């Protein structure tokens, strides 16, 4: 699913289920926010994540959450990753499931892959999810498989 397909899907779902999108969200990210976060994390974030936060910000998004680039937010991606201790393991967390586990991107040579992995905080294991990218993850988890 590409950017335009995902944005169209969100518009359709939002029109059908507006209440799903009424929880607090951070404002859309700016280029300055992006540069600051990438510098702090020493990575280049995936294009799908960048497109998402520039359009929707971060925080609650239907039935999921996405870490934002808003520096003063509890959802801030830099803060959340420092708390989780993941960057040193070669992964960047971008979402969590509410019980301590995270969805993460793998980092290779300073660039985050689009593919989504899962970090289990109890075992400290990171495994495959089957989600090709953030949009795939959000379509299934946040939007409950709507199409």
C-alpha positions, 0 to 999 in steps of 0.5 A, spaced: 500 500 500 502 506 497 502 513 501 496 515 496 492 509 497 493 509 505 491 516 505 484 515 501 483 509 506 483 513 512 479 518 509 474 512 507 474 509 514 474 516 518 467 518 514 464 511 516 467 511 523 469 518 525 469 516 533 475 512 532 479 518 530 477 522 536 482 521 541 488 526 542 493 526 537 499 530 536 500 535 531 503 534 524 510 534 524 514 539 520 521 538 517 525 541 523 521 536 527 523 530 522 531 533 522 531 533 530 528 526 531 533 523 526 539 527 528 537 524 536 536 517 534 542 517 528 537 514 523 533 516 517 526 514 518 522 510 513 518 514 508 511 511 510 513 513 517 515 520 515 509 521 510 504 519 516 507 523 522 507 529 517 499 528 515 497 525 522 502 527 527 502 521 532 499 519 538 492 515 538 490 513 531 484 509 531 485 502 535 493 503 535 498 509 537 504 512 533 510 515 536 510 522 534 515 527 533 513 532 537 518 534 542 514 535 548 509 529 547 509 523 551 508 520 545 515 523 542 519 517 538 526 519 541 523 519 548 520 513 547 526 509 544 530 512 550 526 509 555 525 502 551 533 502 550 532 499 543 536 504 539 543 500 541 540 494 539 539 496 532 531 497 532 527 504 533 520 503 536 514 507 533 508 504 536 506 500 542 501 495 544 499 498 551 502 492 555 510 494 554 511 491 547 513 495 541 513 495 534 519 497 531 523 498 525 530 495 524 536 499 523 541 498 518 547 503 516 543 508 519 537 507 515 530 504 518 527 499 514 520 499 512 518 492 515 515 492 521 518 487 527 515 486 534 519 487 541 517 482 546 519 486 553 518 480 557 523 476 553 527 481 550 526 478 543 524 481 536 521 477 531 517 478 525 510 480 524 508 479 517 507 487 516 511 490 510 510 497 512 507 502 517 501 502 512 500 495 512 500 495 520 496 500 521 491 498 516 490 491 520 491 493 527 489 501 527 483 500 522 481 493 523 482 491 516 478 496 513 479 496 506 
